[in-house]
Amino acid sequence: MALDEKVRVKREELGMTQSELAKKSGLTQATISRIENGEVKQLKSEAIKALAKALGVTTDFLIGDMPKMKFDETLTADGDAQVIFRGYEKLSQEKRDQLKDYVKFLLDQEKSKKK
């Protein structure tokens, strides 16, 4: 997956508009649009860092050849994921089981929406 597709797909997964991503990353909406249209092949390192942070991904994911981030990279890049997993570690086994059931429930709801 190329940079343009990674940015667009991740932005859409997060439910963000180009304008929201621009505001969060400090880039302009026009730049985001040009990136997603494949018109921008290289960005300055500061822009890559800001874009990665705004999308909750690593810079390696954005500029590398991997189509998907690895689990540990997701944890490193996404502060919300860190909070969830730190909380999970503190739960009793019963509460962990309840949390897993709830996640399965939410995933089933997402699948139903897409049909």
C-alpha positions as a Markdown table, in Angstrom:
| # | Residue | x | y | z |
|---|---|---|---|---|
| 1 | Met | 0.0 | 0.0 | 0.0 |
| 2 | Ala | 1.4 | 3.4 | -0.9 |
| 3 | Leu | 1.4 | 6.5 | 1.3 |
| 4 | Asp | -1.7 | 8.0 | -0.4 |
| 5 | Glu | -3.8 | 4.9 | 0.3 |
| 6 | Lys | -2.5 | 4.4 | 3.8 |
| 7 | Val | -3.4 | 8.0 | 4.8 |
| 8 | Arg | -6.9 | 7.8 | 3.2 |
| 9 | Val | -7.7 | 4.4 | 4.6 |
| 10 | Lys | -6.6 | 5.2 | 8.1 |
| 11 | Arg | -8.3 | 8.6 | 8.1 |
| 12 | Glu | -11.6 | 6.9 | 7.0 |
| 13 | Glu | -11.2 | 4.2 | 9.6 |
| 14 | Leu | -10.9 | 6.9 | 12.2 |
| 15 | Gly | -14.0 | 8.6 | 10.8 |
| 16 | Met | -12.1 | 11.9 | 10.1 |
| 17 | Thr | -12.5 | 14.3 | 7.3 |
| 18 | Gln | -9.6 | 15.7 | 5.4 |
| 19 | Ser | -10.1 | 19.0 | 7.2 |
| 20 | Glu | -10.1 | 17.3 | 10.6 |
| 21 | Leu | -6.9 | 15.4 | 9.8 |
| 22 | Ala | -5.3 | 18.7 | 8.6 |
| 23 | Lys | -6.2 | 20.5 | 11.8 |
| 24 | Lys | -4.9 | 17.6 | 13.9 |
| 25 | Ser | -1.7 | 17.2 | 12.0 |
| 26 | Gly | -0.9 | 20.9 | 11.4 |
| 27 | Leu | -0.9 | 20.4 | 7.6 |
| 28 | Thr | -3.4 | 22.1 | 5.2 |
| 29 | Gln | -6.5 | 20.4 | 3.9 |
| 30 | Ala | -5.1 | 21.0 | 0.4 |
| 31 | Thr | -1.9 | 19.1 | 1.3 |
| 32 | Ile | -4.0 | 16.2 | 2.8 |
| 33 | Ser | -6.0 | 16.1 | -0.4 |
| 34 | Arg | -2.8 | 16.1 | -2.6 |
| 35 | Ile | -1.3 | 13.3 | -0.5 |
| 36 | Glu | -4.5 | 11.1 | -0.8 |
| 37 | Asn | -4.6 | 11.8 | -4.5 |
| 38 | Gly | -1.1 | 10.5 | -5.0 |
| 39 | Glu | 0.3 | 13.9 | -6.0 |
| 40 | Val | 2.7 | 14.0 | -3.1 |
| 41 | Lys | 5.4 | 11.3 | -3.1 |
| 42 | Gln | 7.7 | 12.7 | -0.4 |
| 43 | Leu | 7.1 | 14.7 | 2.7 |
| 44 | Lys | 9.5 | 16.4 | 5.1 |
| 45 | Ser | 10.2 | 14.3 | 8.1 |
| 46 | Glu | 8.3 | 16.7 | 10.4 |
| 47 | Ala | 5.2 | 16.4 | 8.3 |
| 48 | Ile | 5.4 | 12.6 | 8.3 |
| 49 | Lys | 5.8 | 12.6 | 12.1 |
| 50 | Ala | 2.8 | 15.0 | 12.5 |
| 51 | Leu | 0.7 | 12.9 | 10.1 |
| 52 | Ala | 1.6 | 9.7 | 11.8 |
| 53 | Lys | 0.7 | 11.1 | 15.2 |
| 54 | Ala | -2.6 | 12.4 | 14.0 |
| 55 | Leu | -3.5 | 9.1 | 12.5 |
| 56 | Gly | -2.3 | 7.0 | 15.5 |
| 57 | Val | 0.3 | 5.1 | 13.4 |
| 58 | Thr | 4.1 | 4.9 | 13.2 |
| 59 | Thr | 6.2 | 6.8 | 10.7 |
| 60 | Asp | 7.5 | 3.4 | 9.6 |
| 61 | Phe | 4.0 | 2.3 | 8.7 |
| 62 | Leu | 3.4 | 5.4 | 6.6 |
| 63 | Ile | 6.6 | 5.3 | 4.6 |
| 64 | Gly | 7.4 | 1.6 | 4.7 |
| 65 | Asp | 6.2 | -1.3 | 2.6 |
| 66 | Met | 4.0 | -2.9 | 5.3 |
| 67 | Pro | 0.3 | -2.9 | 4.5 |
| 68 | Lys | -0.7 | -3.1 | 8.1 |
| 69 | Met | 1.0 | -2.2 | 11.4 |
| 70 | Lys | 2.2 | -4.9 | 13.7 |
| 71 | Phe | 0.5 | -5.3 | 17.0 |
| 72 | Asp | 3.4 | -3.8 | 19.1 |
| 73 | Glu | 3.6 | -0.9 | 16.7 |
| 74 | Thr | -0.1 | -0.2 | 17.1 |
| 75 | Leu | 0.4 | -0.1 | 20.9 |
| 76 | Thr | 3.3 | 2.2 | 20.6 |
| 77 | Ala | 1.5 | 4.6 | 18.3 |
| 78 | Asp | -2.0 | 4.6 | 19.8 |
| 79 | Gly | -2.3 | 6.1 | 23.3 |
| 80 | Asp | -5.9 | 4.8 | 23.6 |
| 81 | Ala | -4.7 | 1.3 | 22.9 |
| 82 | Gln | -2.1 | 1.7 | 25.6 |
| 83 | Val | -4.8 | 2.8 | 28.1 |
| 84 | Ile | -7.0 | -0.2 | 27.2 |
| 85 | Phe | -4.2 | -2.8 | 27.5 |
| 86 | Arg | -2.8 | -1.3 | 30.7 |
| 87 | Gly | -6.3 | -1.5 | 32.2 |
| 88 | Tyr | -6.8 | -5.1 | 30.9 |
| 89 | Glu | -3.7 | -6.2 | 32.8 |
| 90 | Lys | -5.2 | -4.9 | 36.1 |
| 91 | Leu | -8.5 | -6.8 | 35.7 |
| 92 | Ser | -9.4 | -10.0 | 37.3 |
| 93 | Gln | -9.9 | -13.0 | 35.0 |
| 94 | Glu | -13.7 | -12.7 | 35.3 |
| 95 | Lys | -13.5 | -9.0 | 34.2 |
| 96 | Arg | -11.1 | -9.9 | 31.4 |
| 97 | Asp | -13.6 | -12.5 | 30.1 |
| 98 | Gln | -16.4 | -9.9 | 30.3 |
| 99 | Leu | -14.3 | -7.4 | 28.4 |
| 100 | Lys | -13.5 | -10.0 | 25.7 |
| 101 | Asp | -17.2 | -10.7 | 25.4 |
| 102 | Tyr | -18.0 | -7.0 | 25.0 |
| 103 | Val | -15.3 | -6.6 | 22.3 |
| 104 | Lys | -16.8 | -9.5 | 20.4 |
| 105 | Phe | -20.2 | -7.9 | 20.8 |
| 106 | Leu | -18.9 | -4.6 | 19.4 |
| 107 | Leu | -17.2 | -6.3 | 16.5 |
| 108 | Asp | -20.4 | -8.2 | 15.6 |
| 109 | Gln | -22.2 | -4.8 | 15.6 |
| 110 | Glu | -19.6 | -3.4 | 13.2 |
| 111 | Lys | -20.0 | -6.3 | 10.9 |
| 112 | Ser | -23.8 | -5.8 | 10.9 |
| 113 | Lys | -23.4 | -2.2 | 10.0 |
| 114 | Lys | -21.3 | -3.0 | 7.0 |
| 115 | Lys | -23.9 | -5.4 | 5.5 |
